[in-house]
Amino acid sequence: MSSIRRPLARLGLFTGLVGAPLAAAYRFALIYRVRAGYPRRRPPTVSPADLGLPFVELSVPSSAAALPGWFIPARDGAPGPGVVIVHGWESNRSRTLPHAEVLHAAGFHVLTFDVRGHGANPPERLPISVGEFAADAEAALAALSARAEVTAVAVLGHSLGGVGAIIAAARAGDRCTALVSLSAPADPRRLTRQTFRLASLPIPEPFATPLAELTTRVYLRPRGHAVRALSASRAITRYEGPILLVHGSADAVVPVSHLERLARAARGGGARRVETLIVEGGNHSWLHEHESYRRAVASFLADAFGGPLSPTEAADRASAVAAPRIAEADEAFSALAIGTGAAPTGPAST
């Protein structure tokens, strides 16, 4: 019996040594989900009227609820193409208005809205992920397409909204004429790993990458999302329309290497046309303040839509718009609080 007990004892010790780190990793993932899954809601502080833009209040029917939004008609409401704008994490539709100014000047109708759990929407009971950004972006594309003034639609998204735009465009297929993605992370696991770095968490390799994988899976579990289904790098291979990927060279939140990964994936997939723009000196947000961005986006969309203006005229009109940032706090990932000992944000803190 003693010859049996000794191996069993060694097995028990081994199990304990392995199980303790795994249990700690799982507890970390649960804490991460609580702290990172619920954005601080910032209601819109300005309206299109404050920027001299015409608009109509509307609701976007989504799987969550009716999402508040604005339709901003161009060219006195004449029939023509329109663009959905998808904001990023802890942002809202008023922060997208400089992008709307640029698109409006270039002759495009615009629909911008608050993603669930953001802006004027109530808090969500479950953590919010890229999956919710994608579902709401898809709903907004359908709402814009249904308007009588709109002859074709495209989508433009920033950061997590950029990933949502990519996934929504892939699902919409030829119902989405073009895709513009700004400062977007390439996949969920890399985004989680990057938040560890941003929070200055002292997690060395080879532990950080598998911990990011586990944390991502635990984060997505409450809503039943698969990690692969929310990867921008995978989704972009399925979109066959023209693509413009934009990133700031000084982006400290999502490194520019994510653009390079997305571009490689898109060119290896079915996309007929993939363009990239690295805005020199550009940060994670406020790329609309750079003339190179305004010209590139307007020209790209005018060419993709075939109007209403020529690419050159659209670029000239867009570049003439200053499009300064809205005076609000910049986007951040709530996961950064993990490294600071701050209290959780959102419903989990109450």
C-alpha positions in Angstrom: 0.0 0.0 0.0 2.8 2.4 0.8 4.1 1.9 -2.8 0.7 3.2 -4.0 0.4 6.0 -1.5 3.7 7.5 -2.4 2.9 8.1 -6.1 -0.6 9.3 -5.1 0.9 11.7 -2.6 3.3 13.0 -5.3 0.3 13.3 -7.7 -1.6 15.3 -5.1 1.3 17.6 -4.6 1.7 18.1 -8.3 -2.0 18.8 -8.7 -1.8 21.4 -6.0 1.2 23.1 -7.5 -0.5 23.3 -10.9 -4.0 24.0 -9.6 -3.1 26.9 -7.4 -1.8 29.1 -10.3 -4.7 28.1 -12.4 -7.1 29.1 -9.7 -5.3 32.4 -9.3 -5.5 33.0 -13.0 -9.2 32.3 -13.1 -9.8 34.7 -10.2 -7.8 37.3 -12.0 -10.0 36.8 -15.1 -13.2 37.2 -13.1 -11.9 40.4 -11.5 -10.9 41.7 -15.0 -14.4 40.9 -16.3 -16.0 42.9 -13.5 -13.7 45.9 -13.8 -13.4 46.0 -17.6 -16.8 44.9 -18.8 -19.0 47.9 -17.8 -18.2 51.2 -19.5 -18.6 54.5 -17.7 -21.6 56.0 -19.5 -21.1 59.5 -20.8 -24.3 61.1 -22.2 -23.9 63.3 -25.3 -22.9 66.8 -24.4 -23.5 68.5 -27.7 -25.8 68.0 -30.7 -25.3 68.4 -34.4 -27.1 71.8 -34.1 -24.2 73.0 -32.0 -21.9 72.4 -35.0 -24.4 73.9 -37.5 -25.4 70.5 -38.9 -29.0 69.6 -39.7 -30.3 66.5 -38.0 -33.2 64.3 -37.1 -33.5 62.4 -33.8 -34.1 58.7 -34.4 -33.9 55.3 -32.7 -32.0 52.3 -34.1 -33.8 49.1 -33.4 -31.3 46.6 -32.1 -31.4 43.2 -30.3 -30.8 45.1 -27.0 -33.3 48.0 -27.3 -34.0 51.1 -29.3 -30.6 52.9 -29.5 -30.7 56.8 -29.6 -29.2 58.3 -32.7 -29.0 61.2 -35.1 -29.5 61.2 -38.8 -27.6 64.1 -40.4 -28.7 64.7 -44.0 -26.4 66.1 -46.6 -27.1 68.2 -49.7 -30.5 69.3 -48.4 -31.6 65.7 -48.1 -31.1 64.8 -51.8 -30.9 61.1 -52.5 -27.4 59.8 -52.1 -25.0 57.5 -50.1 -24.8 57.4 -46.3 -22.3 56.4 -43.7 -22.9 54.8 -40.2 -20.4 56.0 -37.6 -19.7 53.6 -34.7 -18.0 55.2 -31.6 -15.5 53.4 -29.4 -15.4 52.3 -25.7 -16.8 54.7 -23.1 -17.7 57.2 -25.9 -20.9 58.4 -27.4 -22.5 59.8 -30.5 -21.5 63.4 -29.7 -17.8 62.5 -29.8 -18.3 61.3 -33.4 -19.6 64.7 -34.6 -16.3 65.9 -36.0 -16.2 62.7 -38.2 -19.8 63.6 -39.2 -18.7 67.1 -40.1 -16.1 65.7 -42.5 -18.5 63.2 -44.1 -21.3 65.8 -44.4 -18.9 68.2 -46.1 -18.0 65.5 -48.6 -21.7 65.0 -49.5 -22.6 61.9 -47.5 -25.6 61.4 -45.2 -24.6 60.3 -41.7 -26.2 58.1 -39.0 -24.4 58.2 -35.6 -25.8 56.5 -32.5 -25.0 55.4 -28.9 -23.9 51.7 -28.7 -25.8 49.8 -25.9 -24.4 50.5 -22.4 -23.0 53.8 -23.7 -24.1 57.4 -24.0 -27.7 57.9 -23.2 -28.5 54.2 -23.0 -29.1 52.5 -19.6 -26.3 50.2 -18.2 -26.1 46.6 -19.3 -26.5 43.7 -16.9 -23.8 41.6 -18.7 -20.3 42.7 -19.8 -20.1 44.5 -23.1 -17.8 43.2 -25.8 -17.0 43.7 -29.4 -19.9 41.4 -30.1 -22.4 44.0 -28.9 -20.6 46.8 -30.9 -20.9 44.6 -34.0 -24.6 43.8 -33.5 -25.5 47.4 -32.9 -23.4 48.5 -36.0 -25.3 45.9 -38.1 -28.6 47.3 -36.8 -27.5 50.8 -37.6 -26.6 49.8 -41.2 -30.1 48.4 -41.6 -31.7 51.5 -40.2 -29.7 53.8 -42.5 -30.4 51.6 -45.5 -34.2 51.8 -44.8 -34.2 55.6 -45.2 -35.7 57.0 -48.4 -32.8 59.5 -48.9 -30.1 56.8 -48.8 -29.1 55.0 -51.9 -26.1 53.0 -50.5 -24.4 52.6 -47.2 -20.9 52.3 -45.7 -19.7 52.0 -42.1 -16.9 53.9 -40.3 -15.9 52.8 -36.8 -13.3 53.8 -34.2 -11.3 51.5 -31.9 -13.7 48.9 -30.6 -16.3 50.5 -32.8 -13.8 49.9 -35.7 -13.9 46.1 -34.9 -17.7 46.3 -34.7 -17.7 48.0 -38.1 -15.5 45.2 -39.6 -17.7 42.4 -38.2 -20.9 44.2 -39.3 -19.5 44.8 -42.8 -18.5 41.2 -43.1 -22.1 40.1 -42.1 -23.7 42.6 -44.4 -21.7 41.6 -47.4 -22.6 43.5 -50.6 -25.3 45.5 -48.6 -22.3 47.5 -47.2 -20.6 49.3 -50.0 -17.4 50.2 -48.1 -15.6 49.9 -44.8 -13.5 52.4 -42.9 -11.9 51.2 -39.7 -9.9 53.5 -37.4 -7.4 52.5 -34.6 -8.9 49.0 -34.4 -7.4 46.1 -32.4 -6.8 43.1 -34.5 -8.2 40.4 -32.2 -9.6 40.1 -28.6 -6.7 38.3 -27.1 -4.2 40.8 -28.3 -6.4 43.6 -27.0 -6.5 41.9 -23.6 -2.8 41.5 -23.6 -2.4 45.2 -24.4 -4.5 46.3 -21.5 -2.1 44.4 -19.2 0.7 46.5 -20.6 -1.3 49.8 -20.3 -2.1 49.0 -16.7 1.6 48.3 -16.0 0.7 44.9 -14.6 3.9 43.0 -13.8 3.0 39.8 -15.7 6.0 38.5 -17.6 6.1 36.2 -20.5 5.5 33.3 -20.9 2.6 33.8 -18.5 1.0 37.0 -19.9 -0.1 35.6 -23.3 -1.9 32.5 -21.9 -3.4 34.6 -19.1 -4.7 37.0 -21.8 -6.2 34.0 -23.6 -7.9 32.7 -20.5 -9.1 36.2 -19.5 -10.6 36.8 -22.9 -12.6 33.6 -22.8 -13.8 34.2 -19.3 -14.8 37.8 -20.3 -16.9 36.6 -23.2 -18.5 33.7 -21.5 -21.6 35.4 -20.0 -23.0 36.4 -23.5 -21.9 33.1 -25.1 -19.4 34.7 -27.6 -16.6 32.7 -29.1 -13.2 34.4 -29.3 -12.8 33.5 -33.0 -16.1 35.0 -33.9 -15.0 38.4 -32.5 -11.6 38.6 -34.2 -11.3 41.5 -36.6 -8.5 39.7 -38.4 -10.8 36.8 -39.2 -13.9 38.9 -40.0 -12.0 41.2 -42.4 -11.1 38.2 -44.6 -14.8 37.7 -45.3 -15.6 41.3 -46.5 -15.2 41.7 -50.2 -15.8 45.4 -50.5 -13.2 48.2 -50.5 -11.5 48.8 -47.2 -9.6 51.7 -45.7 -7.7 51.1 -42.5 -6.4 54.2 -40.6 -4.1 54.3 -37.5 -2.1 57.0 -35.8 1.6 56.5 -35.7 1.7 57.6 -32.0 -1.2 55.4 -30.9 -0.3 54.3 -27.3 -3.6 52.4 -26.7 -3.7 50.1 -29.8 -0.2 50.0 -31.5 0.0 50.5 -35.2 1.1 46.9 -35.6 -2.6 46.0 -35.3 -3.2 47.9 -38.6 -0.5 45.9 -40.3 -2.0 42.6 -39.1 -5.5 43.6 -40.3 -4.1 44.8 -43.7 -2.3 41.4 -44.2 -5.5 39.5 -43.3 -7.7 41.7 -45.6 -5.3 41.3 -48.6 -5.2 37.6 -48.0 -9.0 37.4 -48.0 -11.6 38.4 -50.5 -11.3 42.2 -50.4 -11.0 43.7 -53.9 -9.3 46.9 -52.6 -7.4 47.5 -49.4 -5.9 50.9 -48.5 -4.1 52.0 -45.4 -3.2 55.3 -43.9 -0.8 55.9 -41.0 -1.4 59.4 -39.7 2.0 60.8 -38.7 1.9 61.9 -35.1 -1.7 60.7 -34.8 -2.9 59.4 -31.4 -5.6 56.8 -30.7 -8.4 59.4 -31.0 -8.9 62.7 -32.8 -7.5 61.5 -36.2 -10.1 63.8 -37.8 -8.0 66.8 -36.7 -5.4 65.7 -39.3 -5.9 66.9 -42.9 -4.4 63.7 -44.3 -7.2 61.8 -42.6 -10.0 64.0 -43.8 -8.8 63.9 -47.4 -8.2 60.2 -47.4 -11.6 59.2 -46.0 -13.6 61.6 -48.2 -11.7 60.5 -51.4 -11.9 56.8 -50.6 -15.7 56.9 -49.9 -16.5 59.1 -52.9 -14.6 56.6 -55.1 -16.3 53.6 -53.5 -19.8 55.1 -53.8 -19.2 56.6 -57.2 -20.2 60.0 -55.9 -22.1 62.2 -55.2 -18.9 64.3 -55.6 -15.7 63.4 -57.4 -13.0 62.0 -55.1 -11.0 65.2 -55.6 -13.8 67.5 -54.8 -14.9 65.4 -51.8 -11.4 65.5 -50.5 -11.1 69.3 -51.0 -14.3 70.0 -49.2 -13.5 67.6 -46.3 -10.1 69.1 -45.8 -11.5 72.6 -45.5 -13.4 71.5 -42.4 -11.4 72.0 -39.2 -13.2 69.2 -37.3 -11.8 70.0 -33.8 -12.3 67.4 -31.1 -15.3 67.6 -28.8 -14.2 68.7 -25.3 -14.7 65.5 -23.3 -12.4 63.0 -21.6 -10.7 60.6 -24.0 -11.6 57.0 -24.3 -9.9 54.5 -22.0 -10.3 50.9 -21.1 -11.7 50.3 -17.6 -9.4 47.4 -17.2 -6.6 49.9 -16.4 -8.2 50.2 -13.0 -6.9 46.7 -12.2 -3.4 48.0 -11.9 -4.3 51.0 -9.8 -6.6 49.4 -7.2 -9.5 51.6 -8.3 -13.0 50.5 -7.6 -14.9 48.7 -10.4 -16.9 50.8 -12.8 -20.5 50.2 -13.9 -23.1 48.0 -12.4 -20.7 45.7 -10.6 -19.6 48.5 -8.3 -23.1 49.1 -6.9 
